[in-house]
Structure formats: structure tokens, C-alpha cells
């Protein structure tokens, strides 16, 4: 079981849901400034997704936890992040699979799904830990990803 204290995001919503998951994945950062991270290597990413909203769906959920797992865990676990060319790029720095970009892309994937739901919840934070000493928090700005 993951036991982690996450930075809190202040938001105006009545409900907040947090989903933890682990993803074992490899990546490389195709840039000379990446140092050793330019080499293929792997992490066990610890991810927390925070979804908030004012309305629940017909089943009483903001979003079903399993749907978040399908969207993210099932897509990226045991893969090479760089192979997900629909998400990441090996030629554009803003789309390299750095931890910062991984967090942002997860938020974008989750929000795209949330936008299809009638209760319209919002992804307010994505936390991605790539090692015991390094993590990124991504918080979309209001009105944009």
C-alpha cells in the first residue's frame, strides 16, 4: 500500500478524490543536457491524481477509481514512455518524457476524459514521484491545461 503525504491544492469544489497508483516504466530524455538521463533507464513511478468537483454522477462518483486506473496505469505500466508518440516526443523538448511532462500529460489525459462526463469534474493536481528523493507536482491553471 502506498502511504504518502501529498501537497494540497486549494480549490473551491465540494468533493475531492485522490487515486494513487504505481507505474513501472522506462524512458530516456533525448537531449545532451540530460546527462545520464539521456540513456534508457527505468523508474517505479508513484502517481497521485486529484480530481475535484461539485456534482456526483448517477452512481454517486466524481469518477470511478477504476476508470482512472484504466486511463493511466493500463496505458503506461511496463512500457517505454518514449514509444507513446501520441503523448511524448523525441524531438520537441516540451514533450520529452521528463517527470514534469509526464505529470502534465497525465493531467491532460485525465481532463480530456473528465470533459466527457456529465458532472464535469476537474483534474486539479497530478503528483509524480520518480525516485525516493525526486517528485513533481503539476497543477493546471484555471481554464487551461
C-alpha positions as CSV (number, residue, x, y, z in Angstrom):
1,X,0.0,0.0,0.0
2,X,1.3,3.4,-0.9
3,X,1.3,5.8,2.1
4,X,2.3,9.2,1.1
5,X,1.5,12.7,2.2
6,X,0.9,14.9,-0.9
7,X,1.0,18.7,-1.2
8,X,-2.6,20.0,-1.0
9,X,-4.2,22.1,-3.7
10,X,-6.7,24.7,-2.6
11,X,-9.8,24.6,-4.7
12,X,-13.5,25.7,-4.5
13,X,-15.1,22.3,-5.0
14,X,-17.1,20.3,-2.5
15,X,-15.6,16.9,-3.4
16,X,-12.1,15.8,-3.8
17,X,-11.0,12.4,-4.9
18,X,-7.4,11.1,-4.9
19,X,-6.2,8.0,-6.7
20,X,-2.7,6.5,-6.1
21,X,-1.0,4.1,-8.5
22,X,2.4,2.8,-9.3
23,X,3.7,2.5,-12.8
24,X,6.9,0.7,-13.8
25,X,8.2,2.3,-17.0
26,X,11.3,3.2,-18.8
27,X,12.3,6.4,-20.6
28,X,15.1,8.5,-21.9
29,X,15.5,12.2,-22.3
30,X,16.8,12.9,-25.9
31,X,18.8,16.0,-25.1
32,X,22.6,16.5,-24.4
33,X,21.8,18.4,-21.2
34,X,20.0,15.4,-19.7
35,X,23.3,13.8,-18.7
36,X,22.8,10.2,-17.7
37,X,19.1,10.5,-18.2
38,X,19.7,10.6,-21.9
39,X,20.4,6.8,-21.5
40,X,17.5,4.4,-21.4
41,X,16.6,3.8,-17.7
42,X,13.5,2.9,-15.7
43,X,11.5,4.0,-12.6
44,X,8.7,2.8,-10.5
45,X,6.7,6.0,-10.7
46,X,4.3,6.7,-7.7
47,X,1.4,8.8,-9.0
48,X,-1.4,10.6,-7.3
49,X,-4.2,12.1,-9.3
50,X,-6.5,14.6,-7.6
51,X,-9.9,15.2,-9.1
52,X,-12.4,17.6,-7.7
53,X,-16.0,18.7,-8.4
54,X,-19.3,19.8,-7.1
55,X,-21.5,17.2,-8.6
56,X,-21.5,13.4,-8.4
57,X,-22.5,11.2,-11.3
58,X,-25.6,8.9,-11.4
59,X,-23.7,6.2,-9.5
60,X,-22.5,8.6,-6.7
61,X,-19.0,9.1,-8.0
62,X,-17.0,12.1,-9.1
63,X,-15.3,9.4,-11.3
64,X,-14.8,5.7,-10.6
65,X,-11.3,5.0,-9.3
66,X,-11.1,2.1,-11.8
67,X,-11.6,4.5,-14.7
68,X,-8.5,6.5,-13.7
69,X,-6.5,3.3,-13.4
70,X,-7.6,2.3,-16.9
71,X,-6.7,5.7,-18.3
72,X,-3.2,5.9,-16.9
73,X,-1.9,2.6,-15.3
74,X,-3.2,0.3,-18.1
75,X,-1.7,2.7,-20.7
76,X,1.8,3.3,-19.4
77,X,2.7,0.4,-17.0
78,X,5.6,-1.7,-18.2
79,X,6.2,0.4,-21.3
80,X,8.8,2.7,-22.7
81,X,7.4,6.2,-22.3
82,X,9.1,7.4,-25.5
83,X,7.2,4.8,-27.5
84,X,3.9,6.6,-26.7
85,X,4.4,9.0,-29.6
86,X,0.8,10.2,-29.3
87,X,1.7,11.7,-26.0
88,X,5.5,12.2,-25.9
89,X,8.0,13.4,-28.5
90,X,11.7,12.6,-29.0
91,X,12.2,15.9,-31.0
92,X,10.3,18.6,-29.0
93,X,11.6,19.5,-25.5
94,X,8.1,20.4,-24.2
95,X,7.0,16.9,-25.0
96,X,10.1,14.9,-23.8
97,X,9.1,12.3,-21.1
98,X,10.6,14.2,-18.2
99,X,8.8,13.9,-14.9
100,X,7.4,17.3,-15.4
101,X,6.0,16.5,-18.7
102,X,4.7,13.1,-17.5
103,X,2.8,14.8,-14.8
104,X,1.3,17.4,-17.3
105,X,0.4,14.7,-19.8
106,X,-1.3,12.6,-17.2
107,X,-3.4,15.7,-16.2
108,X,-4.3,16.3,-19.8
109,X,-5.3,12.7,-20.5
110,X,-7.4,12.6,-17.3
111,X,-9.0,16.0,-18.0
112,X,-9.9,15.0,-21.6
113,X,-11.8,12.1,-20.2
114,X,-13.4,14.2,-17.4
115,X,-14.7,16.6,-20.0
116,X,-16.9,13.9,-21.5
117,X,-18.6,13.3,-18.1
118,X,-22.0,14.9,-17.4
119,X,-20.9,16.0,-13.9
120,X,-17.8,17.7,-15.3
121,X,-15.2,17.1,-12.6
122,X,-11.7,18.7,-12.8
123,X,-8.2,17.3,-12.5
124,X,-6.7,19.8,-10.1
125,X,-3.4,18.1,-9.4
126,X,-1.1,15.3,-10.5
127,X,1.8,14.3,-8.3
128,X,4.6,12.1,-9.8
129,X,7.4,10.7,-7.8
130,X,10.2,9.1,-9.9
131,X,12.6,8.3,-7.1
132,X,12.6,8.4,-3.3
133,X,14.1,11.9,-3.4
134,X,12.5,13.4,-6.5
135,X,9.0,14.4,-7.4
136,X,6.9,16.8,-9.5
137,X,3.6,18.4,-8.8
138,X,1.6,19.6,-11.7
139,X,-1.5,21.9,-11.2
140,X,-3.3,23.1,-14.3
141,X,-4.1,26.8,-14.3
142,X,-7.8,27.6,-14.1
143,X,-9.3,27.4,-17.6
144,X,-6.4,25.7,-19.3
145,X,-4.1,22.7,-19.1
